[in-house]
Amino acid sequence: MTDTQTTETGDTKDIGSDGGFQRDQNYITTRITADGRDGYPVEPGRYRLVVARACPWANRAIIVRRLLGLEDVLSMGICGPTHDERSWTFDLDPGGRDPVLGIERLQEAFFRRVPDYPRGITVPAIVDIPTGQVVTNDYAQMTLDLSSEWRPYQRAGAPNLYPENLRGEIDEVAQLVFEDVNNGVYKCGFARSQHAYDDAYSALFARLDWLDERLRGQRYLVGDTITEADVRLFTTLARFDPVYHGHFKCNRQKLDEFPALWAYARDLFQTPGFGDTTDFVHIKMHYYLVHKNINPSGIVPDGPDLANWLTPHGREELGGRPFGDGTAPGPPPADEVVPAAHGAG
């Protein structure tokens, strides 16, 4: 059995010579496209999106799938909030087995595609149901393809999360956010030297200050509607106070101490597709239980109080149209509802 690393854990194999965290960004980059040029054409019912609600990268895919109304054409398997050194597991399902793929570990689908796959067994991943093989775990491209390649199967009124006239700016902002915020919190948390931590900490809060300033005068990151850039930032913001502030030592200030950024985060959280896909219980369990090198006791903190996510945000005064010319998604399918006790209510 290979010693495949399941996900980012701050293991020594992820640490550079300077003590800094280095994310392995080599994914299976096969794409599912309308023309099937990589051998995998878009087909309703053929693929299964495998996620874990705890993971911010997977949470992006959950949000985009829901906003676009792809639930009936792209099924979703949900792993539990924790994993072992081998793989994410389907311990939420009866018998610990995904009811569609028939597997206990996501690792099995990776090995069916690439025997003894040597890299991380990561979520989100899209699996080809007929063969049981992973098609892709390239989370960044995955959501862009859901917006573009899957367009014929999106719900009526689906928003355009990646409009062509704004793609350059969306990509630019998203890359800055990835380097300093999405990945920046991990650079802080997994740093093995003071220098590496200090650099990551400075970059993180400089970028959060930049975002706070940018959002003082506009409701969304790019344009006047929700785009892919907002989805990518939101999943890190949702985890900031419950996890990153303390667990990852990102503690200059909490999210709720950034005036514009905190109001922006609440605005998105209260928008269908965002808060109703966020599971704070799974989030805290994952980070505090899996990262034994950071939290060897395995104690999961009771706080913080999350009711403030539902307080008024006042962002409507900035204008903007959340879904552009589209509409809000309907309620999530019954088997995908986040338990009330796991949210902010």
Secondary structure as a PSIPRED ss2 file (coil, helix, strand):
# PSIPRED VFORMAT (PSIPRED V4.0)

   1 M C   1.000  0.000  0.000
   2 T C   1.000  0.000  0.000
   3 D C   1.000  0.000  0.000
   4 T C   1.000  0.000  0.000
   5 Q C   1.000  0.000  0.000
   6 T C   1.000  0.000  0.000
   7 T C   1.000  0.000  0.000
   8 E C   1.000  0.000  0.000
   9 T C   1.000  0.000  0.000
  10 G C   1.000  0.000  0.000
  11 D C   1.000  0.000  0.000
  12 T H   0.000  1.000  0.000
  13 K H   0.000  1.000  0.000
  14 D H   0.000  1.000  0.000
  15 I E   0.000  0.000  1.000
  16 G C   1.000  0.000  0.000
  17 S C   1.000  0.000  0.000
  18 D C   1.000  0.000  0.000
  19 G C   1.000  0.000  0.000
  20 G C   1.000  0.000  0.000
  21 F E   0.000  0.000  1.000
  22 Q C   1.000  0.000  0.000
  23 R C   1.000  0.000  0.000
  24 D C   1.000  0.000  0.000
  25 Q C   1.000  0.000  0.000
  26 N C   1.000  0.000  0.000
  27 Y C   1.000  0.000  0.000
  28 I C   1.000  0.000  0.000
  29 T C   1.000  0.000  0.000
  30 T C   1.000  0.000  0.000
  31 R C   1.000  0.000  0.000
  32 I C   1.000  0.000  0.000
  33 T E   0.000  0.000  1.000
  34 A C   1.000  0.000  0.000
  35 D C   1.000  0.000  0.000
  36 G C   1.000  0.000  0.000
  37 R C   1.000  0.000  0.000
  38 D C   1.000  0.000  0.000
  39 G C   1.000  0.000  0.000
  40 Y C   1.000  0.000  0.000
  41 P E   0.000  0.000  1.000
  42 V C   1.000  0.000  0.000
  43 E C   1.000  0.000  0.000
  44 P C   1.000  0.000  0.000
  45 G C   1.000  0.000  0.000
  46 R C   1.000  0.000  0.000
  47 Y E   0.000  0.000  1.000
  48 R E   0.000  0.000  1.000
  49 L E   0.000  0.000  1.000
  50 V E   0.000  0.000  1.000
  51 V E   0.000  0.000  1.000
  52 A E   0.000  0.000  1.000
  53 R C   1.000  0.000  0.000
  54 A C   1.000  0.000  0.000
  55 C C   1.000  0.000  0.000
  56 P H   0.000  1.000  0.000
  57 W H   0.000  1.000  0.000
  58 A H   0.000  1.000  0.000
  59 N H   0.000  1.000  0.000
  60 R H   0.000  1.000  0.000
  61 A H   0.000  1.000  0.000
  62 I H   0.000  1.000  0.000
  63 I H   0.000  1.000  0.000
  64 V H   0.000  1.000  0.000
  65 R H   0.000  1.000  0.000
  66 R H   0.000  1.000  0.000
  67 L H   0.000  1.000  0.000
  68 L H   0.000  1.000  0.000
  69 G C   1.000  0.000  0.000
  70 L C   1.000  0.000  0.000
  71 E C   1.000  0.000  0.000
  72 D C   1.000  0.000  0.000
  73 V C   1.000  0.000  0.000
  74 L C   1.000  0.000  0.000
  75 S E   0.000  0.000  1.000
  76 M E   0.000  0.000  1.000
  77 G E   0.000  0.000  1.000
  78 I E   0.000  0.000  1.000
  79 C E   0.000  0.000  1.000
  80 G C   1.000  0.000  0.000
  81 P C   1.000  0.000  0.000
  82 T C   1.000  0.000  0.000
  83 H E   0.000  0.000  1.000
  84 D C   1.000  0.000  0.000
  85 E C   1.000  0.000  0.000
  86 R C   1.000  0.000  0.000
  87 S C   1.000  0.000  0.000
  88 W E   0.000  0.000  1.000
  89 T E   0.000  0.000  1.000
  90 F C   1.000  0.000  0.000
  91 D C   1.000  0.000  0.000
  92 L C   1.000  0.000  0.000
  93 D C   1.000  0.000  0.000
  94 P H   0.000  1.000  0.000
  95 G H   0.000  1.000  0.000
  96 G H   0.000  1.000  0.000
  97 R C   1.000  0.000  0.000
  98 D C   1.000  0.000  0.000
  99 P C   1.000  0.000  0.000
 100 V C   1.000  0.000  0.000
 101 L C   1.000  0.000  0.000
 102 G C   1.000  0.000  0.000
 103 I C   1.000  0.000  0.000
 104 E C   1.000  0.000  0.000
 105 R E   0.000  0.000  1.000
 106 L H   0.000  1.000  0.000
 107 Q H   0.000  1.000  0.000
 108 E H   0.000  1.000  0.000
 109 A H   0.000  1.000  0.000
 110 F H   0.000  1.000  0.000
 111 F H   0.000  1.000  0.000
 112 R H   0.000  1.000  0.000
 113 R H   0.000  1.000  0.000
 114 V C   1.000  0.000  0.000
 115 P C   1.000  0.000  0.000
 116 D C   1.000  0.000  0.000
 117 Y C   1.000  0.000  0.000
 118 P C   1.000  0.000  0.000
 119 R C   1.000  0.000  0.000
 120 G C   1.000  0.000  0.000
 121 I C   1.000  0.000  0.000
 122 T C   1.000  0.000  0.000
 123 V C   1.000  0.000  0.000
 124 P C   1.000  0.000  0.000
 125 A E   0.000  0.000  1.000
 126 I E   0.000  0.000  1.000
 127 V E   0.000  0.000  1.000
 128 D E   0.000  0.000  1.000
 129 I C   1.000  0.000  0.000
 130 P C   1.000  0.000  0.000
 131 T C   1.000  0.000  0.000
 132 G C   1.000  0.000  0.000
 133 Q E   0.000  0.000  1.000
 134 V E   0.000  0.000  1.000
 135 V E   0.000  0.000  1.000
 136 T E   0.000  0.000  1.000
 137 N C   1.000  0.000  0.000
 138 D C   1.000  0.000  0.000
 139 Y H   0.000  1.000  0.000
 140 A H   0.000  1.000  0.000
 141 Q H   0.000  1.000  0.000
 142 M H   0.000  1.000  0.000
 143 T H   0.000  1.000  0.000
 144 L H   0.000  1.000  0.000
 145 D H   0.000  1.000  0.000
 146 L H   0.000  1.000  0.000
 147 S H   0.000  1.000  0.000
 148 S H   0.000  1.000  0.000
 149 E C   1.000  0.000  0.000
 150 W C   1.000  0.000  0.000
 151 R H   0.000  1.000  0.000
 152 P H   0.000  1.000  0.000
 153 Y H   0.000  1.000  0.000
 154 Q C   1.000  0.000  0.000
 155 R C   1.000  0.000  0.000
 156 A C   1.000  0.000  0.000
 157 G C   1.000  0.000  0.000
 158 A C   1.000  0.000  0.000
 159 P C   1.000  0.000  0.000
 160 N C   1.000  0.000  0.000
 161 L C   1.000  0.000  0.000
 162 Y C   1.000  0.000  0.000
 163 P C   1.000  0.000  0.000
 164 E H   0.000  1.000  0.000
 165 N H   0.000  1.000  0.000
 166 L H   0.000  1.000  0.000
 167 R H   0.000  1.000  0.000
 168 G H   0.000  1.000  0.000
 169 E H   0.000  1.000  0.000
 170 I H   0.000  1.000  0.000
 171 D H   0.000  1.000  0.000
 172 E H   0.000  1.000  0.000
 173 V H   0.000  1.000  0.000
 174 A H   0.000  1.000  0.000
 175 Q H   0.000  1.000  0.000
 176 L H   0.000  1.000  0.000
 177 V H   0.000  1.000  0.000
 178 F H   0.000  1.000  0.000
 179 E H   0.000  1.000  0.000
 180 D H   0.000  1.000  0.000
 181 V H   0.000  1.000  0.000
 182 N H   0.000  1.000  0.000
 183 N C   1.000  0.000  0.000
 184 G H   0.000  1.000  0.000
 185 V H   0.000  1.000  0.000
 186 Y H   0.000  1.000  0.000
 187 K H   0.000  1.000  0.000
 188 C H   0.000  1.000  0.000
 189 G H   0.000  1.000  0.000
 190 F C   1.000  0.000  0.000
 191 A C   1.000  0.000  0.000
 192 R C   1.000  0.000  0.000
 193 S C   1.000  0.000  0.000
 194 Q H   0.000  1.000  0.000
 195 H H   0.000  1.000  0.000
 196 A H   0.000  1.000  0.000
 197 Y H   0.000  1.000  0.000
 198 D H   0.000  1.000  0.000
 199 D H   0.000  1.000  0.000
 200 A H   0.000  1.000  0.000
 201 Y H   0.000  1.000  0.000
 202 S H   0.000  1.000  0.000
 203 A H   0.000  1.000  0.000
 204 L H   0.000  1.000  0.000
 205 F H   0.000  1.000  0.000
 206 A H   0.000  1.000  0.000
 207 R H   0.000  1.000  0.000
 208 L H   0.000  1.000  0.000
 209 D H   0.000  1.000  0.000
 210 W H   0.000  1.000  0.000
 211 L H   0.000  1.000  0.000
 212 D H   0.000  1.000  0.000
 213 E H   0.000  1.000  0.000
 214 R H   0.000  1.000  0.000
 215 L C   1.000  0.000  0.000
 216 R C   1.000  0.000  0.000
 217 G C   1.000  0.000  0.000
 218 Q C   1.000  0.000  0.000
 219 R C   1.000  0.000  0.000
 220 Y C   1.000  0.000  0.000
 221 L C   1.000  0.000  0.000
 222 V C   1.000  0.000  0.000
 223 G C   1.000  0.000  0.000
 224 D C   1.000  0.000  0.000
 225 T C   1.000  0.000  0.000
 226 I C   1.000  0.000  0.000
 227 T C   1.000  0.000  0.000
 228 E H   0.000  1.000  0.000
 229 A H   0.000  1.000  0.000
 230 D H   0.000  1.000  0.000
 231 V H   0.000  1.000  0.000
 232 R H   0.000  1.000  0.000
 233 L H   0.000  1.000  0.000
 234 F H   0.000  1.000  0.000
 235 T H   0.000  1.000  0.000
 236 T H   0.000  1.000  0.000
 237 L H   0.000  1.000  0.000
 238 A H   0.000  1.000  0.000
 239 R H   0.000  1.000  0.000
 240 F H   0.000  1.000  0.000
 241 D H   0.000  1.000  0.000
 242 P H   0.000  1.000  0.000
 243 V H   0.000  1.000  0.000
 244 Y H   0.000  1.000  0.000
 245 H H   0.000  1.000  0.000
 246 G H   0.000  1.000  0.000
 247 H H   0.000  1.000  0.000
 248 F C   1.000  0.000  0.000
 249 K C   1.000  0.000  0.000
 250 C C   1.000  0.000  0.000
 251 N C   1.000  0.000  0.000
 252 R C   1.000  0.000  0.000
 253 Q C   1.000  0.000  0.000
 254 K C   1.000  0.000  0.000
 255 L H   0.000  1.000  0.000
 256 D H   0.000  1.000  0.000
 257 E H   0.000  1.000  0.000
 258 F C   1.000  0.000  0.000
 259 P H   0.000  1.000  0.000
 260 A H   0.000  1.000  0.000
 261 L H   0.000  1.000  0.000
 262 W H   0.000  1.000  0.000
 263 A H   0.000  1.000  0.000
 264 Y H   0.000  1.000  0.000
 265 A H   0.000  1.000  0.000
 266 R H   0.000  1.000  0.000
 267 D H   0.000  1.000  0.000
 268 L H   0.000  1.000  0.000
 269 F H   0.000  1.000  0.000
 270 Q C   1.000  0.000  0.000
 271 T C   1.000  0.000  0.000
 272 P C   1.000  0.000  0.000
 273 G C   1.000  0.000  0.000
 274 F C   1.000  0.000  0.000
 275 G H   0.000  1.000  0.000
 276 D H   0.000  1.000  0.000
 277 T H   0.000  1.000  0.000
 278 T C   1.000  0.000  0.000
 279 D C   1.000  0.000  0.000
 280 F H   0.000  1.000  0.000
 281 V H   0.000  1.000  0.000
 282 H H   0.000  1.000  0.000
 283 I H   0.000  1.000  0.000
 284 K H   0.000  1.000  0.000
 285 M H   0.000  1.000  0.000
 286 H H   0.000  1.000  0.000
 287 Y H   0.000  1.000  0.000
 288 Y H   0.000  1.000  0.000
 289 L H   0.000  1.000  0.000
 290 V H   0.000  1.000  0.000
 291 H C   1.000  0.000  0.000
 292 K C   1.000  0.000  0.000
 293 N C   1.000  0.000  0.000
 294 I C   1.000  0.000  0.000
 295 N C   1.000  0.000  0.000
 296 P C   1.000  0.000  0.000
 297 S C   1.000  0.000  0.000
 298 G C   1.000  0.000  0.000
 299 I C   1.000  0.000  0.000
 300 V C   1.000  0.000  0.000
 301 P C   1.000  0.000  0.000
 302 D C   1.000  0.000  0.000
 303 G C   1.000  0.000  0.000
 304 P C   1.000  0.000  0.000
 305 D C   1.000  0.000  0.000
 306 L C   1.000  0.000  0.000
 307 A H   0.000  1.000  0.000
 308 N H   0.000  1.000  0.000
 309 W H   0.000  1.000  0.000
 310 L H   0.000  1.000  0.000
 311 T C   1.000  0.000  0.000
 312 P C   1.000  0.000  0.000
 313 H C   1.000  0.000  0.000
 314 G C   1.000  0.000  0.000
 315 R H   0.000  1.000  0.000
 316 E H   0.000  1.000  0.000
 317 E H   0.000  1.000  0.000
 318 L H   0.000  1.000  0.000
 319 G C   1.000  0.000  0.000
 320 G C   1.000  0.000  0.000
 321 R C   1.000  0.000  0.000
 322 P C   1.000  0.000  0.000
 323 F C   1.000  0.000  0.000
 324 G C   1.000  0.000  0.000
 325 D C   1.000  0.000  0.000
 326 G C   1.000  0.000  0.000
 327 T C   1.000  0.000  0.000
 328 A C   1.000  0.000  0.000
 329 P C   1.000  0.000  0.000
 330 G C   1.000  0.000  0.000
 331 P C   1.000  0.000  0.000
 332 P C   1.000  0.000  0.000
 333 P C   1.000  0.000  0.000
 334 A H   0.000  1.000  0.000
 335 D H   0.000  1.000  0.000
 336 E H   0.000  1.000  0.000
 337 V C   1.000  0.000  0.000
 338 V C   1.000  0.000  0.000
 339 P C   1.000  0.000  0.000
 340 A H   0.000  1.000  0.000
 341 A H   0.000  1.000  0.000
 342 H H   0.000  1.000  0.000
 343 G C   1.000  0.000  0.000
 344 A C   1.000  0.000  0.000
 345 G C   1.000  0.000  0.000
